[in-house]
């Protein structure tokens, strides 16, 4: 069992806490903490655009599925954790990263959405690194970490 990481529990409802306890008993190691990370992110006011699948038809984004090959959102991830879909926390992290990657891919660098996704990505990477360090994954390299916008700028220069 993984110790609690310093992810704020604010915004996690009683039913979500009940899910955390159930997840801790039945899901792969660390998934209860991943659930807390996802729920904490969802509870943030600024996360509204990431909570549900992009309704590209209603928004008139006719090219969305041509640009974004694998749509993903936090609500789907939360549901997948509750249904014990993920085999491990790395699979779940891949989907969380996909949310931010999709947003930054579709929206131009410099846009409000791009920077919001980058902000959430950085916060997730910090929380996920803490989770990995407390689990048996601390000795394995996390090659799938999403670089921040600043890191991408440094690589391109």
Secondary structure, DSSP 4 states (H G I P E B T S, - for coil): -PPPPS---TT--HHHHHHHHHHHHHSSTTHHHHHHHHHHHHHSGGGGGGSS---HHHHT-TTHHHH-SS---HHHHHHHHHTT--SSHHHHHHHHHHHHHHHHHHSPTTSHHHHHHHHHHHHHHHHHHHHHHHSTTTTS--TTPPPPHHHHHHHH-
